[in-house]
Amino acid sequence: MDDCIFCKIRKGEIPSEKVYEDDKMMIIKDIDPKAKNHFLCIPKNHFKLLSQMTEDDEIQLKHCLKTIPKLEKELGLEGGYRLVINQGDNAGQSVFHLHIHILSGQKMGWTPA
């Protein structure tokens, strides 16, 4: 998508603080952190919702979910972490490219938005 901020970051058109990247995904620091450690794991394929995934998108998302735990030390996830995928406007999805929020580094309670 030409106007997608995450696609522009992937193409190098917008700078970001990448902490990990491979052929299927990238992880960047969130610019508006909601926890001591707040990263965004972004599949390289552009799609908005889980319900819109193609088989290739499913492979990329599976890769994301299997890779995040392997980066435990690099991301500071040793004490536990939370993964959040917002789906749609009412859930607070503000960038319409599916992404996974990775939050860690502090004790977190349950606080719905």
Secondary structure as GFF3:
##gff-version 3
##sequence-region A 1 113
A	DSSP	alpha_helix	5	11	.	.	.	ID=ss1
A	DSSP	beta_strand	18	21	.	.	.	ID=ss2
A	DSSP	beta_strand	25	29	.	.	.	ID=ss3
A	DSSP	beta_strand	37	43	.	.	.	ID=ss4
A	DSSP	three_ten_helix	50	52	.	.	.	ID=ss5
A	DSSP	alpha_helix	55	67	.	.	.	ID=ss6
A	DSSP	three_ten_helix	68	71	.	.	.	ID=ss7
A	DSSP	alpha_helix	72	75	.	.	.	ID=ss8
A	DSSP	beta_strand	81	84	.	.	.	ID=ss9
A	DSSP	three_ten_helix	89	91	.	.	.	ID=ss10
A	DSSP	beta_strand	100	104	.	.	.	ID=ss11
###
